[in-house]
Amino acid sequence: MGPGTDSPPRLIVGGSVEASFARAAKFGDGWIAGGAPPEQFAEMATQARAAWSAAGRDGEPRLMCLAYFALGDGAEEIANAYLTDYYAWLGEEIAGYITGSAAKDAETVKEYLTAFESVGCDELILCPSSSDPAQVELLADAAGI
């Protein structure tokens, strides 16, 4: 059981290749994209739904995405430094793509919230690219919370 709930925990499977969509459909309750902008999420979510149907699953998979953000003074530099280093093992091109997709201002955060919802994202996880606790308040302000 999940903490404070009467429902069992969910198994969400991630990945961006055909095998990951099949695994999510076979073993999971849904699928998650990591570090993807809304347009890419939408394309992959279509694949996740197709795998779900092909596996004979009822209903719809839970569709989630993790997106990165850095806000405030030096946001661009903070996101670039953290994400480029964190994803260096994937190579410069992919690390740069993920870094480039990070929300670095309040307007992009608002656009992401609307865009991910409009393409069927059930849950968006916004992950800070900085360990500064002030990022939480900056995100809340950007999201209008």
C-alpha positions in Angstrom: 0.0 0.0 0.0 1.2 3.5 -0.8 1.8 5.8 2.2 -1.5 7.2 3.5 -3.6 5.6 0.8 -5.8 2.6 0.4 -4.4 1.8 -3.1 -1.4 -0.3 -3.9 1.8 1.4 -5.1 2.1 1.8 -8.9 4.9 0.4 -11.0 5.8 2.9 -13.7 8.3 1.8 -16.3 10.5 4.3 -18.1 12.4 4.3 -21.4 12.3 5.6 -24.9 12.7 2.5 -27.1 10.2 0.0 -28.3 11.2 -2.6 -25.7 10.6 -0.1 -22.8 7.0 0.5 -24.0 6.4 -3.3 -24.3 7.8 -3.8 -20.7 5.6 -1.0 -19.4 2.5 -2.6 -21.0 3.5 -6.1 -19.7 4.6 -5.4 -16.2 3.6 -1.8 -15.3 0.7 0.4 -14.5 2.1 3.0 -16.8 5.1 4.6 -18.5 7.4 7.6 -17.8 9.6 9.7 -20.1 12.7 11.3 -18.6 14.0 14.7 -19.6 11.7 15.1 -22.6 10.0 18.2 -23.9 6.2 18.0 -24.5 6.4 17.3 -28.3 8.7 14.3 -27.7 6.6 13.1 -24.8 3.5 13.1 -27.0 5.2 11.0 -29.7 6.5 8.4 -27.1 3.1 8.4 -25.3 1.5 7.3 -28.5 3.9 4.4 -28.6 3.2 3.6 -25.0 -0.6 3.5 -25.6 -0.1 1.3 -28.7 2.0 -1.2 -26.7 -0.7 -1.2 -24.0 -3.4 -2.0 -26.5 -1.1 -4.6 -28.2 -0.6 -6.3 -24.9 -4.4 -6.6 -24.5 -4.5 -4.3 -21.4 -7.7 -2.7 -20.4 -8.0 1.0 -19.9 -5.2 3.4 -20.4 -1.6 3.4 -19.0 -0.7 6.1 -16.5 1.5 8.5 -18.5 4.2 10.5 -16.7 7.1 12.7 -17.6 10.1 14.1 -15.7 11.2 17.6 -16.9 14.1 19.6 -15.5 14.1 23.3 -14.4 16.3 26.0 -13.0 14.9 29.4 -12.2 16.2 32.7 -10.9 19.6 34.3 -11.3 22.0 32.2 -13.4 19.3 29.7 -14.3 20.8 29.0 -17.8 24.3 28.4 -16.3 23.0 26.3 -13.4 21.0 24.0 -15.8 23.8 23.7 -18.2 26.4 22.9 -15.6 24.3 20.3 -13.8 22.6 18.5 -16.7 25.6 18.5 -19.0 27.7 16.9 -16.2 24.9 14.5 -15.1 24.2 13.2 -18.6 27.8 13.3 -19.9 27.8 9.5 -20.1 25.2 9.7 -22.9 27.4 11.8 -25.1 27.5 15.5 -25.8 24.6 15.6 -28.3 22.1 13.9 -26.0 23.3 15.7 -22.9 22.9 18.9 -24.8 19.4 18.0 -25.9 18.3 17.3 -22.4 20.0 20.4 -21.1 18.3 22.5 -23.8 14.8 21.1 -22.8 15.1 22.4 -19.2 12.7 25.2 -18.3 14.8 28.1 -17.4 12.2 30.8 -16.8 8.7 31.2 -15.4 7.1 31.5 -18.8 8.6 28.1 -19.9 7.3 26.5 -16.7 3.8 27.7 -17.4 4.1 26.6 -21.1 5.3 23.2 -20.0 2.4 22.7 -17.5 -0.1 23.5 -20.2 1.6 21.6 -23.0 2.2 18.4 -21.1 -1.4 18.4 -19.9 -2.7 19.0 -23.4 -0.8 16.0 -24.8 -2.1 13.6 -22.1 0.5 13.6 -19.4 -1.2 12.4 -16.3 1.7 13.5 -14.0 4.6 15.9 -14.6 7.5 15.7 -12.2 9.6 18.9 -12.3 13.1 18.1 -11.1 15.4 21.0 -10.1 18.8 21.4 -11.6 20.1 23.0 -8.5 20.2 21.9 -4.8 19.2 25.4 -3.7 16.0 25.1 -1.6 14.9 28.5 -3.1 14.1 26.6 -6.3 10.9 25.2 -4.7 9.5 28.7 -4.1 10.6 29.9 -7.5 8.8 26.9 -9.1 5.7 27.5 -7.0 5.6 31.2 -8.1 6.2 30.3 -11.7 3.4 27.7 -11.6 1.0 30.2 -9.9 0.7 28.1 -6.7 
